[in-house]
Amino acid sequence: MFGLMQDHPLNISSLLIHVEKYHGDTEIVSKCLDSSIHRTNWKTIASRARQVANGLNRWDLASGTRIATLAWNSYRHLELFYGISCSGRVLHTINPRLHPDQISWMANHAEDVIFYFDITFYSTVQKMYDTTPHIRHYIALCTEEELMQLDDIANYPKLLAYETWINAQSSQLEWPVLDENSASSLCYTSGTTGNPKGVLYNHRSTILHAFTAALPDAIGLSATDTVLPVVPMFHVNAWGIPYAAAMVGAKLVFHGQFSDSQSLYHLLESEKVTVAGAVPTVWMSLLSYLQTQNLKFSTLNRTIIGGSACPPVMIQTFLEKFGVSVLHAWGMTEMSPIGTVAGLRNNHRNLSNDEIVKIRTKQGRVVFGVDIKIIDDDGNLLPSDGKSSGHVLVKGPWIIQNYFKSTENILDDGWFDTGDIACMDEEGYLIITDRSKDVIKSGGEWISSIDIENLALSHPEVAMAACIAYKDPKWDERPCLIVVPKPSTQPSSQSIKDHFVDKVAKWQIPDFIVFKDALPLGATGKILKTQLRKEVLTENGLIKPDLLEGQL
Ligand code: AMP
């Protein structure tokens, strides 16, 4: 027997219809390329998203057609998010920090037909122009006058100015009712080996993920919130925040290309942001800026941190010095991305700050909708005892089934192997120890690079730290710690090693400390360990001798 409730497929357009009707006047604020502040609201975003859809309809693009964006976080990008997906096409967000050849490869693999870009990326468009024949139009996210100021436009006849194009379209449109399993957006994972792989989200997965993202123990979004997703819209749809914000009617603030600490702080304060989301490296710089300038947050009360492990010292500083709660989350592109968030439980209500920091340092409890299991190398289920580490497998309605255009079976009896190594404690908190490829295996025992990095970051003179394995004839692998000292400090390698004594087992203490001025960061702000290994290790996996002055 079927229930007798109405049958409404879960379509992303329902978010836009809702937010326009009930929160139309709620602001969307963007910092533009020229540093000026642009203000609009959900009603205008919805109206312009319909213009985007009408423009695409005029070109008669079939549903499922891939349409690319190469853009910073902004109101125009938000219009495209909705206009493209709600009209039945697939929004393909591309990471502009990739090499033009990689971008061109992705555009070709996805068979993008229209390509929207911020004019800061015009040189990329020029480089890829001749290698992407199926792109019919390159639309610069600017006015006609701004387009005219670009060099050499006569050589690129497929260029159009977004404002001219969108203004020629009607804002009248009934959103089509789509099968909720229709593809809505496409995001390629960086992939450390081989070519990038496309993760193809659908309307249903996006809406269900938005419900979960908004829940109190996840980001806990409400109509009273002002949200600044520092996480780029080209990285897993900005963690789903543009959808969850529409679901609850929150105000959105976009920082554009300005992710330096001073600009971010100014925007957080001037727009009265209550919640922000970013990878740890962004917060690391921002916190140090605040501390050196003796500044405080006046409205920010929580921040969602994920993408890589959040060090406890950051959680503690946020809590004790700034009164901001850190929501440490774990997930990945293949998971839309949210899998776990480190919210507290009922029995944690009277804990001290130190105990809270310990809990929030874990990657968190699994959110409803996702299921997790941890298995050993032979596929045996491991107990939730806080120490048995193994491979993390996940399943759920917003977890990948297969990569775009791939026929390879990537699931194991319905479970997706995340490639992460973790254990789960008795209360159901996931504790990630490593990416499987980053684990350091010394004498048959695992050393967690995350644990070593977190401890290093609690040294008063360490600004950034990354731990990698180098080859050792006796132990197979040993840990080497690469450290960026805080400004005006010169920590010695011995003082850093001493910092580990009595905190970890002796054999887990890194043998060598390599000092660097900066660490290579990937397009999403994560430390690029593959690049770092190239910088620090020889082809045989040994530490380059010149980096070890005085330590051999
Ligand atoms: P991406 O698909 O680029 O977002 O990368 C996903 C990967 O980032 C995960 O598989 C983890 O290895 C890592 N990651 C994400 N969040 C965390 C976290 N909170 N702690 C540790 N690693 C994380």
Residues whose N, C-alpha, C, O or C-beta is under 5 A from the ligand:
A	BS01	AMP	I305 G306 G307 S308 A309 C310 A329 W330 G331 M332 T333 E334 Q363 T418 D420 I432 R435
